[in-house]
Amino acid sequence: MNDGFFEEFEDYSELLTQGTKVNYYVVCKRKLWFYSKGITMEQNSDAVLIGKIFHEDWSGKRGKVADIEIDGLIKIDVIDGETVYELKSTKSMKEASRTQLLYYLYVLKLRGIHKTGVLVMKSIREKVELTKDDELKLLEILREIKIIEKQNSPPREQKSSKCRNCSYHDLCFGRDET
């Protein structure tokens, strides 16, 4: 199944990481590096607060099992039968959210649990199924995350439209720059 990829690791679990890191890898490798070093800025983020309210409202209205943590690696928003739901209050980081959900499905598959996913972004729902190509892409992402985590300094800034609302903005660019 792993096509020899894990041979450099004693145990595949050495390669697995938190779902948040997979998301941050897609969004911004610099943000991933800061987060991996224990520098977290989200606690004061309005976007995170809005996301928590959306999550509580969506899962509460449906009476679903919510916030399932597995091995300290992944925290699944909602599971209902054969479906894993990833809830996002905005579709602005859709690719990162989709990749995070695929990673959750992959971690579950490694434990013998086969599920499908649904990415919920406000009123939009997108079905997500894990494919072999997705697994190979995830393995490459996991390898690159480990490389970034081992770096002594963060990757260079790559200013984009995403930076404006990022909770790490001031750390990267200072308060005055937008």
C-alpha positions in Angstrom: 0.0 0.0 0.0 2.8 2.5 0.8 4.9 1.7 -2.3 8.1 1.8 -0.2 7.5 5.3 0.9 7.6 4.6 4.6 10.9 2.6 4.4 12.8 5.6 5.8 10.6 5.6 8.8 10.6 2.9 11.5 6.8 3.2 11.7 4.4 5.0 9.4 3.0 6.9 12.5 6.3 8.9 12.5 5.1 10.5 9.2 1.5 11.2 10.3 0.8 14.7 11.6 -2.1 16.9 12.7 -4.9 17.7 10.3 -4.3 21.4 10.9 -0.8 21.1 9.6 -2.0 19.5 6.4 -4.4 22.4 6.0 -1.7 25.0 6.7 0.6 23.2 4.2 -1.8 24.0 1.4 -2.6 27.5 2.7 0.9 28.8 3.5 4.1 26.9 4.3 5.3 29.8 6.5 2.1 29.6 8.6 2.7 25.8 8.9 6.3 26.4 10.1 5.2 28.9 12.8 2.4 26.5 13.9 4.8 23.6 14.0 7.1 25.6 16.4 4.2 26.2 18.8 3.6 29.8 17.6 -0.2 30.0 17.4 -2.1 33.2 16.6 -5.6 31.8 16.0 -6.8 32.3 19.6 -7.6 36.0 18.9 -8.9 35.5 15.4 -12.4 36.6 14.5 -12.5 34.1 11.7 -11.8 31.2 14.1 -14.6 32.4 16.4 -17.0 32.6 13.5 -16.0 29.0 12.5 -16.6 27.7 16.0 -20.1 29.3 16.0 -20.8 27.8 12.6 -19.6 24.4 13.8 -21.7 24.4 16.9 -24.8 25.6 15.1 -24.5 23.1 12.2 -23.8 20.0 14.3 -26.1 21.0 17.1 -29.1 21.4 14.8 -28.5 17.9 13.4 -27.8 16.2 16.7 -24.7 14.6 15.3 -21.6 13.2 17.1 -19.1 16.0 16.9 -15.4 16.6 17.6 -14.0 13.1 17.5 -10.2 13.1 18.1 -8.1 10.3 16.9 -4.6 9.7 18.3 -4.1 13.4 18.8 -3.7 13.7 15.1 -7.0 14.5 13.7 -10.2 16.1 15.1 -13.2 15.2 13.0 -15.9 17.7 13.1 -18.9 15.3 12.6 -19.4 11.6 11.8 -22.8 10.4 10.8 -22.9 6.7 9.7 -20.5 6.3 6.8 -19.9 10.0 6.3 -17.2 12.3 7.8 -18.2 16.0 7.7 -15.6 18.8 7.7 -17.3 22.1 8.5 -16.0 25.4 7.3 -17.7 28.8 7.7 -16.2 30.1 4.4 -15.2 28.6 1.1 -12.2 30.8 0.8 -9.7 28.0 1.6 -11.6 25.3 -0.2 -8.6 23.3 -1.5 -6.9 23.3 1.9 -10.2 22.2 3.6 -10.7 19.5 1.0 -7.1 18.2 1.5 -7.6 18.2 5.2 -10.7 16.1 4.8 -8.9 13.7 2.5 -6.2 13.4 5.1 -8.9 12.5 7.8 -10.2 9.8 5.4 -6.7 8.5 4.9 -5.9 8.3 8.6 -9.2 6.4 9.2 -8.4 4.0 6.3 -5.0 3.2 7.8 -7.0 2.1 10.9 -9.3 -0.1 8.8 -12.2 2.4 8.8 -13.5 3.3 5.3 -15.7 6.4 5.1 -16.6 9.0 2.6 -16.5 12.7 3.3 -18.6 15.8 2.8 -17.1 19.2 2.9 -19.7 21.7 4.3 -19.0 25.4 3.6 -22.0 27.4 4.7 -24.8 26.3 2.3 -22.5 24.4 -0.1 -21.8 20.7 0.3 -19.2 18.8 -1.7 -18.8 15.0 -1.6 -15.2 13.9 -1.1 -13.9 10.4 -1.7 -10.3 9.2 -1.1 -8.6 7.8 -4.2 -5.2 6.2 -4.7 -4.0 9.4 -6.4 -5.1 11.4 -3.3 -3.2 9.0 -1.1 0.0 9.5 -3.1 -0.5 13.2 -3.0 -1.0 13.1 0.8 2.1 11.0 1.3 4.1 13.7 -0.6 2.5 16.4 1.5 3.4 14.5 4.7 7.0 14.2 3.6 7.2 17.9 2.8 5.6 18.8 6.1 8.4 16.9 7.9 11.0 18.8 5.9 9.4 22.2 6.7 9.2 21.3 10.4 12.9 20.5 10.5 13.9 23.9 9.1 15.6 26.3 11.5 13.8 29.3 10.0 10.5 29.8 8.3 10.1 29.7 4.6 10.1 33.2 2.9 7.0 35.3 2.8 4.9 34.7 -0.3 2.4 37.6 -0.1 -1.0 36.9 -1.5 -4.6 37.9 -1.1 -4.9 35.2 1.7 -2.4 37.2 3.8 -4.7 40.1 4.5 -7.0 38.1 6.8 -4.5 35.7 8.2 -4.0 35.6 12.0 -0.2 35.4 11.3 -0.2 38.6 9.1 1.5 40.9 11.7 4.2 38.3 12.4 5.1 38.1 8.7 4.7 41.6 7.6 4.2 43.9 10.6 1.2 45.9 11.5 1.6 48.7 9.0 1.8 46.6 5.9 -1.4 45.3 4.3 
